[in-house]
Amino acid sequence: MATKRTAVFSPTSFLAQAGKGRSITKYRQNQIIFSQGDTADAVFYIQKGKLKVSVVSDRGKEAVAAILGPDEFFGDACIAGQNLRLATVSTMTDSTVVRIEKDTMARLLCEHEEFSKMFTTHVLQRTMRVEADLIDQLFNSSERRLARLLLLLANYGSEGKLEPILAKISQETLAEMIGTTRSRVSFFMNKFRKLGFIRYNGHIEVHKSLLNLILHEQPHIKP
């Protein structure tokens, strides 16, 4: 008599398909996935694309809190009891996003160890990123903060490779993310280009030599 085999749960396969409690949506550039103040009732996973997380203050001032890429979760604070979204998430490029209902996500974390490990790794990596961002803001110059941000946007660190920054990111957005002015970002971007750290060719290409600016103390030129 043949023994019935139980299918092994695969987080990657689960996130690649629509099904009960989850859906997959393709977004065009500059579309909003959810807005600040919306009901927090689902967790999202990025299959493809670049997304921007922004916050608007009571006085109407907007700040960019983060830029997200493939294989990242967002909106997961709803699992911890968050009822309303604290930020707006919108697409910077054409993107594909998986939506997982809150109850489905909670059940998956309880029932499937591999999925729980995957999600826990994401949360820990994001916590490390937030801590590094805080240290960066407290102790590094705006020049070095910009260099670090460009390396992160080019996905440096995951596999030691750099990718072109395909999303159109304005100097105003870069300035908001590192806490400085657009004029200073413009000055440093021109400096990086002259030194061969970056190249413009319809998009920004970041070279590993930019890492030297972060790893080694150098005199900073101020505009």
Summary of the structure (lengths in Angstrom):
residues: 223
radius of gyration: 19.7
end to end distance: 79.8
largest distance: 79.8
contacts: 589
relative contact order: 0.13
helix: 39%
strand: 23%
